[in-house]
Amino acid sequence: MYSCPYCDFQVSEAARQCPSCDEDVTALAVLQELPDLLFNRALRALQQGDAVGAFTQCGMAVQLRVKDPGCWMLLGLIAARQGALAVAESCWRTVLMMKRDHAPAQDGLKIIEQIRQYSLTKESSKPS
């Protein structure tokens, strides 16, 4: 539901015309769907190996739906796959602020910690 910009009547997301004032609200309906469209484009880009496109599309979805843990999870996944562990960590911590018991975000952070521990072990075992 969203408010009609002409009369402030609550309009369903599927409506293309305000039931109260009969004004065209198609543009608002399209804007309501934009984050989903961007999220799906990010998934497709990721599946096609286009990490930059995926990150860009998902980043825009996150900007439009700041409180959507799914968008943050995907952005973190894209970042992690590109080796941007600090970005992935930040994304997944954001998810945990919204949903404390979000298992995939917790798992992602555990993997990042394991990678960091492995890197430290590898560095300390190098001959001087």
Secondary structure, 3 states (H helix, E strand, C coil): CEECCCCCCEECCCCCECCCCCCECHHHHHHHHHHHHHHHHHHHHHHCCCHHHHHHHHHHHHHHCCCCHHHHHHHHHHHHHCCCHHHHHHHHHHHHHHCCCCHHHHHHHHHHHHHHHHHHHHHHCCCC
